[in-house]
Amino acid sequence: MTTLTERLTLYERLARLDRPIGILLLLWPTLWAVWIAADGRPSPWIVAIFVLGTVLMRSAGCVVNDYADRNFDGRVERTRARPLATGAVSVREAWALAGFLVLLAFLLILPLGALVWVLAVVALFLAWSYPFTKRFLAIPQAYLGVAFGFGIPMAFAAQQGTLPPLAWTLLAANMFWAIAYDTEYAMVDREDDLKIGLRSSAITFGRFDVAAVACCYCAFLTILAAVGWQLGRGGFYYAGLALAAGLAAWHVGLIRTRERMRCFRAFLHNNWVGAAIFAGIALDYL
């Protein structure tokens, strides 16, 4: 019989709150959009809603991901100790936790209007369906990029009441970024995924994986540079992009050997790519 503290610790691990990298990779593009949509002057209330909503939805997505992969995770070195894979948490508990997190996220956005509510339903579908795309999509990381970036159109809807083309341009940039960093992540699990029949961009790109990551970084940063030009942004904005480009180049150097730990290190370091871009945006508007 586990104690309440032990149970809560298991739920924390299931929601991956002990590993915040996923929250940060989802949060940075959301904050880019919050700042840009508000011309650099977002309401603190809006910022708080989107930060907390990001934490809740990423956590719910992790629970669903572990449910979808519960029969595979035990056969993958990196994931074999996850609570659902080991049976430490039941499927019923997992669904209850996911439902609770989604309910809290929905209550958060109630003041934001009907367009945000509609987009939230789409975001929920993307988050809950993504784990299953690894069975049939050649590059499920592209789907992840849309799911992880859906806070972008929601931020525009919340502050402008509309969805300008700029929102979708930023979403496209985020999709290329997600393909880059999640391919680095997938390179860690490539051998295990091949054995159990899951698909990933690392498998699809094959020996061109490093080049594909480099190309996706280039597309991502090029789109953001075009956004800066369209918005008439200044030096701080482009300095943030330049720093992000330097970090991306370092990541490509890290993964060239395809060693698991170097690939994982590159993936984790993408937090600083997102942070550099956000700092550039915030300082430029300031």
Rosetta blueprint (number, residue, H / E / L):
1 M L
2 T L
3 T L
4 L H
5 T H
6 E H
7 R H
8 L H
9 T H
10 L H
11 Y H
12 E H
13 R H
14 L H
15 A L
16 R L
17 L L
18 D L
19 R L
20 P L
21 I H
22 G H
23 I H
24 L H
25 L H
26 L H
27 L H
28 W H
29 P H
30 T H
31 L H
32 W H
33 A H
34 V H
35 W H
36 I H
37 A H
38 A L
39 D L
40 G L
41 R L
42 P L
43 S L
44 P H
45 W H
46 I H
47 V H
48 A H
49 I H
50 F H
51 V H
52 L H
53 G H
54 T H
55 V H
56 L H
57 M H
58 R H
59 S H
60 A H
61 G H
62 C H
63 V H
64 V H
65 N H
66 D H
67 Y H
68 A H
69 D L
70 R L
71 N L
72 F L
73 D H
74 G H
75 R H
76 V L
77 E L
78 R L
79 T L
80 R L
81 A L
82 R L
83 P H
84 L H
85 A H
86 T H
87 G L
88 A L
89 V L
90 S L
91 V H
92 R H
93 E H
94 A H
95 W H
96 A H
97 L H
98 A H
99 G H
100 F H
101 L H
102 V H
103 L H
104 L H
105 A H
106 F H
107 L H
108 L H
109 I H
110 L H
111 P H
112 L H
113 G L
114 A H
115 L H
116 V H
117 W H
118 V H
119 L H
120 A H
121 V H
122 V H
123 A H
124 L H
125 F H
126 L H
127 A H
128 W H
129 S H
130 Y H
131 P H
132 F H
133 T H
134 K L
135 R L
136 F L
137 L L
138 A L
139 I L
140 P H
141 Q H
142 A H
143 Y H
144 L H
145 G H
146 V H
147 A H
148 F H
149 G L
150 F L
151 G H
152 I H
153 P H
154 M H
155 A H
156 F H
157 A H
158 A H
159 Q H
160 Q H
161 G L
162 T L
163 L L
164 P L
165 P H
166 L H
167 A H
168 W H
169 T H
170 L H
171 L H
172 A H
173 A H
174 N H
175 M H
176 F H
177 W H
178 A H
179 I H
180 A H
181 Y H
182 D H
183 T H
184 E H
185 Y H
186 A H
187 M H
188 V H
189 D H
190 R H
191 E H
192 D H
193 D H
194 L H
195 K H
196 I H
197 G L
198 L L
199 R L
200 S L
201 S H
202 A H
203 I H
204 T H
205 F H
206 G H
207 R H
208 F H
209 D H
210 V H
211 A H
212 A H
213 V H
214 A H
215 C H
216 C H
217 Y H
218 C H
219 A H
220 F H
221 L H
222 T H
223 I H
224 L H
225 A H
226 A H
227 V H
228 G H
229 W H
230 Q H
231 L H
232 G L
233 R L
234 G L
235 G H
236 F H
237 Y H
238 Y H
239 A H
240 G H
241 L H
242 A H
243 L H
244 A H
245 A H
246 G H
247 L H
248 A H
249 A H
250 W H
251 H H
252 V H
253 G H
254 L H
255 I H
256 R L
257 T L
258 R L
259 E L
260 R H
261 M H
262 R H
263 C H
264 F H
265 R H
266 A H
267 F H
268 L H
269 H H
270 N H
271 N H
272 W H
273 V H
274 G H
275 A H
276 A H
277 I H
278 F H
279 A H
280 G H
281 I H
282 A H
283 L H
284 D H
285 Y H
286 L L
